[in-house]
Amino acid sequence: MTEQDNNIQERAKDAKWYVVHTYSGHENKVKVNIEKMVENRGYVDDIFEVMVPTEEYISVVGGVKKVKERKLFPGYVFVKMIINDVSWYLVRNTRGVTGFVGPGSKPVPLTEREMRSFGIEEVVLPDLEVEVGDSIKIVSGAFKDFVGSVEEINVEKRKIKAFVSIFGRDTSVEVDFDDVEKI
């Protein structure tokens, strides 16, 4: 990795996500235009990423299922950038852009909570070092202070099914990774 790449990564840590309003149907064109402008004019250290959030869905036409893609926020493009006069001007004056989302001409960055809810940046959570059959203690939630044995682990949903003793009977409960610790 070159010194320039390190410098860009350091600056990217200070960048925030902004929402740009576009003409409806021009989201992908705006994305491409901003990326080309950044590349051609050499502003890679101010504008880092441009995205149009989409989702896949299944469309049934005439009994045939097709996987299609649609925009989650029609008319909007997300830009990760450091706001300064030049970067603001470049994005604001891109063909198809009507303005930044925010009061007046002042862009407002997305909060971390908004970014997570929009699926822009995922929070990487540490993995729990337990296996089926391990003993765990539930540290929060409805079953706090119960001790149990791991029955099943669902990594995608970050859930654990465990047997705990309630009134002298083994009962299966489902808890979050964050609610347990290994004994």
Secondary structure in CASP SS format (residue, H / E / C, confidence):
PFRMAT SS
TARGET T0000
AUTHOR 0000-0000-0000
METHOD secondary structure of the structure
MODEL  1
M C 1.00
T C 1.00
E H 1.00
Q H 1.00
D H 1.00
N H 1.00
N H 1.00
I H 1.00
Q H 1.00
E H 1.00
R H 1.00
A H 1.00
K H 1.00
D H 1.00
A C 1.00
K E 1.00
W E 1.00
Y E 1.00
V E 1.00
V E 1.00
H E 1.00
T E 1.00
Y C 1.00
S C 1.00
G C 1.00
H C 1.00
E H 1.00
N H 1.00
K H 1.00
V H 1.00
K H 1.00
V H 1.00
N H 1.00
I H 1.00
E H 1.00
K H 1.00
M H 1.00
V H 1.00
E H 1.00
N H 1.00
R H 1.00
G C 1.00
Y C 1.00
V C 1.00
D C 1.00
D C 1.00
I E 1.00
F E 1.00
E E 1.00
V E 1.00
M E 1.00
V C 1.00
P C 1.00
T E 1.00
E E 1.00
E E 1.00
Y E 1.00
I E 1.00
S E 1.00
V E 1.00
V E 1.00
G C 1.00
G C 1.00
V E 1.00
K E 1.00
K E 1.00
V E 1.00
K E 1.00
E E 1.00
R E 1.00
K E 1.00
L C 1.00
F C 1.00
P C 1.00
G C 1.00
Y E 1.00
V E 1.00
F E 1.00
V E 1.00
K E 1.00
M E 1.00
I C 1.00
I C 1.00
N C 1.00
D H 1.00
V H 1.00
S H 1.00
W H 1.00
Y H 1.00
L H 1.00
V H 1.00
R H 1.00
N C 1.00
T C 1.00
R C 1.00
G C 1.00
V E 1.00
T E 1.00
G E 1.00
F E 1.00
V C 1.00
G C 1.00
P C 1.00
G C 1.00
S C 1.00
K C 1.00
P C 1.00
V C 1.00
P C 1.00
L C 1.00
T C 1.00
E H 1.00
R H 1.00
E H 1.00
M H 1.00
R H 1.00
S H 1.00
F H 1.00
G C 1.00
I C 1.00
E C 1.00
E C 1.00
V C 1.00
V C 1.00
L C 1.00
P C 1.00
D C 1.00
L C 1.00
E C 1.00
V C 1.00
E C 1.00
V C 1.00
G C 1.00
D C 1.00
S E 1.00
I E 1.00
K E 1.00
I E 1.00
V C 1.00
S C 1.00
G C 1.00
A C 1.00
F C 1.00
K C 1.00
D C 1.00
F C 1.00
V E 1.00
G E 1.00
S E 1.00
V E 1.00
E E 1.00
E E 1.00
I E 1.00
N E 1.00
V C 1.00
E C 1.00
K C 1.00
R C 1.00
K E 1.00
I E 1.00
K E 1.00
A E 1.00
F E 1.00
V E 1.00
S E 1.00
I E 1.00
F C 1.00
G C 1.00
R E 1.00
D E 1.00
T E 1.00
S E 1.00
V E 1.00
E E 1.00
V E 1.00
D E 1.00
F H 1.00
D H 1.00
D H 1.00
V E 1.00
E E 1.00
K E 1.00
I C 1.00
END
